[in-house]
Amino acid sequence: MCKCYILFSASRNIYYTGFTTQSVEDRLGMHISGYYGPEKFTADLDDWKIFLIIACNSISEARKIESHIERMKSKKYIENLKKHPEIIDRLKLMYSSDII
């Protein structure tokens, strides 16, 4: 299953949004370990925690939702995704049109 996920770093009070077909826990470990290289956004912090996981029906849907969240450039929007799950439902409807 594909997932869009959001990580949170308390030390810098920032969010990171990604997508994966792996388990989000495994992906989190890769971010924390520096697997993606020292120049990547998540590399210099080791306190990332899973904030939210959005199960998606396809990799395309997961990418589109990730991109939408990133375009919003808003911590408040990300926090509202968790507080108001109906926002996630609307995103999934909006970006699921390519599912057969």
BELHU-V941059 format. One line per field, one symbol per residue. ss: DSSP state (2 for helix, 1 for strand, 0 for the rest). phi: phi as a letter, one per 40 degrees, with the letter a starting at -180 (. if undefined). burial: I if it has 9 or more other ideal C-beta (glycine too) atoms within 8 Angstrom, else O. Layout:
ss=???
phi=???
burial=???
This chain:
ss=0111111110000111111100022222222220000000000000011111111100222222222222220022222222202222222222200000
phi=.cabbbbbbccbfbbbbaaabccccccddccccgdchcccdcccbbbcbccabbcbcacccccccdccccccfaccccccdccbdcccdcccccbccccc
burial=OIIIIIIIIOOOOOIIIIIIOOOIOOIIOIIIOOOOOOOOOIIOIOOIIIIIIIOIOIIOIIIIIIOIIOOOOOOOIIOIIIOOOOIIOOIIOOIIOOOO
